[in-house]
Amino acid sequence: MMRSMFGRVTKPNRLLGKSFDAIPVVATEDLPANLEAMNAMIDYWRGWEKKYGLIFKAPSYLKPGDEPTVYVSEAKDIGTAYRAEGKYPNRGDGFSAFNEYFVRGGQEWRTKDGELKTFFFNINGEHGMRIRQSIQQNLMSPAALAKVGERFLGDVAADFKQKLDTMTDNPQHRLEGTDLTRLTFRFAFEAAGTAMFGRRLGLLGTNPNPDAQEWIDNMRPLILAGVEMMFSGDQSWDDHKSTTPEYLEYHRLMHTSLAAGERLLKESKQHLSDDVPSVLHDVIEALDKGKLEDIQEANLAMYQVMGAAVDTTANTLLWNLNHLATQPEVQQKAREEVLRVFPDSINFADSSKLEYLRCVMHETFRLTPTVFFGLRKTAKDVELAGYDVPAGTYVQMNQAAAQVNEKMFKEPLAYKPERWAKMAKEEATEAHVLENNFGRGPRMCVGVRLARAELLLSLSTILKHYDILPAEDYVTPKPKYFLVNSPDPAPTLRFIPRRLSN
């Protein structure tokens, strides 16, 4: 019988019954060792399920240390873990690699109480909640989002179409995957920027704001550099390691990005209008009331929200386009709804009527989730998969596995958006826990409403004006996981103007 890294046998001791110590433990030789292995994390997890069952203990790659994390894969247990989370967010220290820039900055990056100033996804407890509450009011408000949508998002969608027209002005109306990725990132940044700064940043035009341009150019390389350090297996940053080319490049990207973000924040404050609510309004109020200590905390909070909003939305848009291009019947049904809802121009107000397109988004989240798994810490004793799990335990939730569970979904690997229309008419079921990737509880994504609006408007714009087809050399993308799920390779597609295809 194999022994694990925690010194326990890998099979449960039946004499212990439902106790925490009876949960199987993944053996050391079954653990991935590096970042490349982490890209195949879902395959590893499925292998563990076959060998150890639907609940087991293993190290968390989002929380370093010897304390085991409990892994669960069924919707009912995922729902229980969400409900067991405490009042304040607690995600462990798994993203500590992103802290290194601020740790080495000394007192410049400390609050008056001596706490580290960093991205709030890396801050737990009351400190983390203080930062979150300082920036979430207008993002979470349906009324505020409606004003942003009515003022800006229709125009952003129109500019998105114009940019796509230009980029596909070739005989095949072809857009390379790398160029499509750049376009989706620019769209996501431009759309999110309206809610963040209360203004247009010009990233879909010919004269973008230079600080916004620098920010978005640095964003993806910075995330990838941080993730590589996060999964390096060694998050102790001694003087030698901090002089490596990899770390120096990470340091450069962080320094220039934060400087660009602070300039953009200060400039946007000069253009701020009270007509449209924004996150910047919340930040200014928080600074005035002392909820945010200074411009550094404000900049870090806004930088994280923008980074999360852009990376997730852009990659989710890519996956939706990929599914629509390869599912012509789904594409046509979605298009018919879009043409019915938007006989004239695309607008935010009517996007709530897009019932089938929402189902398309849910099905994309299910089969190609933006985030494969989540981590929560229980604030009370709970039962997971028949085992007693005490308060204070980290639980890692494999949403990707649950979302293709044949007990939960008929034909789980088939792309069938209509399944969500049927479930919407039923009473709440365990499957509803899995209908989106935005999380729940104190760690729920603050930009969930904005992200949905961006996706609905961008997809509506494309469906209304283009037929989407795979290019002749199209390669089916596979999920590649860093902080979010990216299609690899990004799909190369054809966008045929509908005036030509009709």
N, C-alpha and C positions, 0 to 999 in steps of 0.2 A: 504494500500500500504506500503510495507516494506521500511525501510530506511537503507542506507548503512553506512559503517564505515566513509564515507566522508561527511555524513549528507545530501545526496541528495536522491531523490526517485530513485528506481531501474529501472523504465520504462522511456523511453525518453519523453521529453516534445515536442510534435509535433509542438507547436507554435514556437519553436526555430529552426525548420528546420534542416539544415545540420551543425549547429554549434557544436563546441567541447563539450559544456555543455549538448547537447542533447544525447550524447553517453550513453547508459545504464550503470549502475554501479552495480557490484556484491554485494549482501547483505552480511553482516558480517557472518550470520549463514551458508552461502554457502561456506565459505572459509575453506581450510584444515588448521589444527592447528599444525601439527607436521611432523617429517621426514617420519614416516610410511605413512601418508597421501600423502606426496610428491611423494612416490613411485608409487602412483596411480594418478599422476598429469594429465595424458592424459584422464582418466575417468572423473575427475573433470572438465576438460576443455570441454569435449563433453557435459557434463551436463549443463555447463554454456551456451554453444552455443544453446542448445535446449530452455533454459529459457530466455536468453537475446539477442540472435541473433549472427551474425558473427563478430560483433565488440562490445567490452564492456571495461569497466575500472575495474581494480582490483589492489591490491598491487602486486608488483613484488617480487618474492622470490629470485631474483637475484639483487635486488636493494632495500634495506630497507628504510623505511621512509614513511611519510603520503602522499607524492605526488603520485597520481594514475598513473598507467601504462596502456597504451592502448594495448589490446590483439586483434590480427587479425588471421584469419585462412584460407584465400583464397590465392592462388598462386599469383594473380595479386597484392594483397595488400602486400604480402611478398616481391615481386619484387620491389614495390614502396618504401618500407621501406629500403631495401638494397641500392637503388639508391639515397635515401635522406640522407644517412649518410655523414658526413663531411670529411674533409681531414684527420683529426686525430681521432684515435679510442676513443670511449667513451662508456664504459659498465656500468657505475655507480659504486656503492660501494658494490655490492652484495657478493663479495668474500672477504670481509674485515676480516672474521675470519682467513683467511690464512695470514693476515698481522700481527697478534698478536705477533708472535715470534719476528718479526723485530721491532715492536713498543716498546716492552719491552726491546729490546737490546740497546735502547738509541742512543747516537751519533755514535756508531759503525756501525749502519745501516742507516746512513743519508748521502746524497750526500753533496758536498761542498756548494750547494745552499739550503741545509736543507730539501730536498725532501726525502721521505722514499724509501729506497732500498727494493724492494720486487719483486715478480714474475711479469713479464710485462703484463700478462693478467689482472692484478689488477692496472695497471698504465694507466691513460688516458692522452689525449692531446699530446703535443710535447714531453714530457718526455717518454711516452709510445712508440711513434713512433721512438724516438732515439734508444731505446733498441732494438726494432723490426728490424730496419734497420741494426743494428750491426751484426745480426746473420742470415739474410735471403738470402743474395746474392747467395750463393752456393746451398742452399736448394731450391730456386725458379728457378734456372737455369737448363734448360733441358740438356745443354751440360755438366754441372758439374755432374748431376745425371747420365748421360750416362757413365761417367768415373767411378763413384762409382759402378754402376750396373755391368759394364763389369769386374771390378777388384774384386768385393767382393760378389755381391748378388747371383750369380750362386753357389758359394761355400757355402754360407749360406743356400741356398735351399737344397744342397746335404747333409749338416750336419743335417738339419731339418729332412730329410728322415731317415738318420741313427739313429737319436734319437728316431724317431717314431717307427722304426723297433724294437729297443730295448724295448721300453715301451709297445709294443703290442705283445711281444714274449710270448704268453700264448695260450692255446687251443682255446679260443674264439676270439683271436686277439682284445681284449676288452680294452678300455681305459676309466677309470672313469672320470666323468666330472671335478672333482677337479684336477686330473692329466693333463687332456687335457688343462685346464685353465693355469696351470703352464707352460706347454709346449708352448702354444701360446704366453704367456708373455715373455718367454725366447727368442723365435724366434723374436718377435717384438723388444725386447731390442737389440739383437745381430745385426739384420738388420739395425735398426736406428743408432746403435753405429758406423757402418761403415761410414755413412754420417756425423755423429757428430764429431767423433774423428779420422777418417781416418785409422782405424785399426780394427782388430777382437778382441773381448773381451773374447771369449772362453765359453760363457754361454750355448752353445749346446754340449760342450765337458766335459771331466772329470776334467779339471784344469782351472776353470773360474778365471778371474781377481777378486781378493778378494774385491776390492772397488766396482766393477760393481755388484758383488754378494750381497754385503751389500745394495747397492742402490736399486736393484730390490726387495730384501726381504722386505725393508721398504716402497716401493712405494705405494702399494695398501693399507696397514694399515694407512699410512699417509694421503692419499686422503680421505679415509673413515672417519678418525678422523676429518679432516678439514670440510668435508661436514656435519657431524653431528653437529658441532659447527655453521656452516653456517645457518642451518635450525633450530637452537635451539630456535629461536624467540627472543634471547637476545644477541646482539653482543657488549654489553658493558662489558669490561673485568676488573672488579675491583679486588682488591687484594685477596678477598675471593675466587672468582670464579677461579682465576688463580692458586689456590692451590688444586683444585679438582684432583682426580686420572685421570680423562679423559684428563684434560688439561696437566697435568704433562707427561702423555704418549705421547700426541701430541708434546709437547716440546722436549721430548727425541728423538722421531722419526725425527723431523725436524733438531735437532742438529747433530745427527749421519749421517743423509742423506746428509746434506750440507757439512759436513766434508769429507765424502767419495767422494762426487762429486768434491770437490776442489782437493783432492789427485789425482783422476782420470784425471782431467783436466791437472794438472801439469805433471803427469807421461806421458800422451799422447803427450804433447808438446815435450818431449824428443824423442819420436818415430816418430814425424811428417815427412811425405815425401811430397815433392812438386809434385810428380807424380799424386796424386789423390786429388782433391779439397775437402775440408770439412768445416763444420761450425767452427771448431777450427781455421782454417786459417782466417776466417772472424773475429773471436773474437780477435786473436792476432793483426790483422791489426787495428781493432777498438780500442784496448788498446793503440797501438802505436800512433794513431791519436787523442786520447783523446775522442773518441765517447763513449767508456766505461771508467768509472773513474778508476776502479781497479778490482782486481781478484774477489771481492765479486759480483759486478754487472755481470761479465762474468759468474761466477758460477751459479748465479740465473737464468740468461737467458738460459744457456744450460740445467740446471736442469728442467726448465719448458718445454722446447721443448722435452726433452727426456720423461718426464712424460706424456705429451700430446700424443706423438707419440706411446708410449707403450700401454697405457690404451685404447686408441681409436682403434688402429690397432688390438690388441689382441682380444678385444671383438667383433669387426667387423668380424674377422676371425672365431670366435666361431659361430656367427650367420650364416655366409655363410656355414660353415660345417653342421650346423643343418638343413638348408634348403636343401642342396644337399642330405643329408642322408634321408630326408623324401620326396624328389621329385626325384625318380629314373629316370624318363624320362629326366628331366633337367640334372641330373648328367651324364647320358650316352651321351647326346648331347654335353655337355661341354667337356667330356672326348675325344670324337671323334675329336673335334677341337684341343685339347691339343696334341693328338697323331699326328695329321696332322702338326701342327706348330713345334712340338719338336720331330722329329723322333729319335733323339739321346738324348743329354743331355739338361736339362733346361738351358736357357740362357736369359740374360736381353735383348739383341739386338732384338730378335724375339718376345718378349712379346707384342709389339705394334700390332701384327697381331691377337691377341686374341679378336676378336670382340664379339663373343657370351659370353665369360666369363666376359667381361666388362658389358654386359647386365645383367648377373647374379648378379654381384656386385651392379649395379644400383637398381635391383629389391629387393635385400636384404636391401639396404639403404632405399628403399621406405616403405617396410612393417615392418622392424625392424630397424628404424633409429638409428645411433650411438648417435645422439643428437636429443632430441625431439623438442626443441625450442631454439630460439636465441633472443638476446636483442640488439636493436639498438637505437640510439638517433638521431632524425631528425635534420638536419642542415638547413632545409628550410620548409616552409609551404607545406603540401601535402594533398591530398584527399585520405582517406582510407574508403572503404565500403560506399562511399557516404557522409562521414562526413569530415568537414574541421578540420585538425589536425595541430596545429601551430608548428613552429620550436622550438626545445628544448624539445620535448616530447619523452619520452621513449616508444618504441613500442616492445612488446614481440610477437614473431612470432611462431605460432603453426604449424611447418612444418609437424609434425606427422599426424595432422588432415587433412591438405591439401593433403598429400600424399595418403590418402584413400578416397578422395572426388570423388564420383561417377560421377560428372559432368566433372571431369578431366580425370579419368581413368575408362574404362569399366571393370566390374568385379573387383572392387577395392581391395577386400580381397583375390583374387586369386593370386598365385605366377606364373607370366608369364613373364619371362625375354624377350621374343621376342617382347613385346610391345615397348621396348626401341630401338630395331633395326628399327622398323617402324618409330618411332619418329625421329631417327637420319637422316632419309631421307626427313623429312618434314622441312618446314621453322620453325624458332624459334617460340615456343608457350609458354604459361604460364607454362606448365608442365616442361619445361627445367630449370626453376628456382629451381625445386625440385630434380634434377637428382643426386645430391650428398649432403653430410652433411658437406662440408668443408667451407661453408659460402662464402661471397663475400665482396668486398670493403676492407677498411683498416683493417678489422678484419679477412679477409680470412686466413685460415690455411696456415702457411708458409711451412708445410710439406706435402701438398696435393700430389705432384708428387711422393714423396718417399713412402707415404702410399699406393698409387695405385700400385706402382711397387712391394712393399712387398706382397700385397694381391694377385696380379696376379701370382707371382712366387711361393708363398706358396700353393695356390690352384692348380696351374698347377702341382706342385710336387706330391701332394696327389692324384689328379685325374689320373695322369700318372701311379702311382704305386699301388693304392689301390682302392677297391670298398668300399664305405662308407655306413654303415648300422646302423640303431638304435639298441642298445642293447635290449635284451628281457625285461629288466626292465626300458627301456627308459621312461622318463617323459617329456611331452611337456613343454619346458621352457616358462616362462612368462617374459616380460620385467621388469627389476628392475632398476630404475633410481637413480643414484647418480650424478656424473658429466657426466657420459656416460651411455648408455643403456647396461646392462649386462644380459645375459640369466640366469634365476633363475628357477630351478637349472641348472647349466651348463650341457649340454647334455652328457650322457654316450653313446659312439659310438663304433662300431666295424670297424676296418680298415683291410680288408682282402687283403693280397698281391695278385696282379692280376695274378701272376704265379700259384696261388692255385685256383683262381676262374675261370680261363679259361679252 
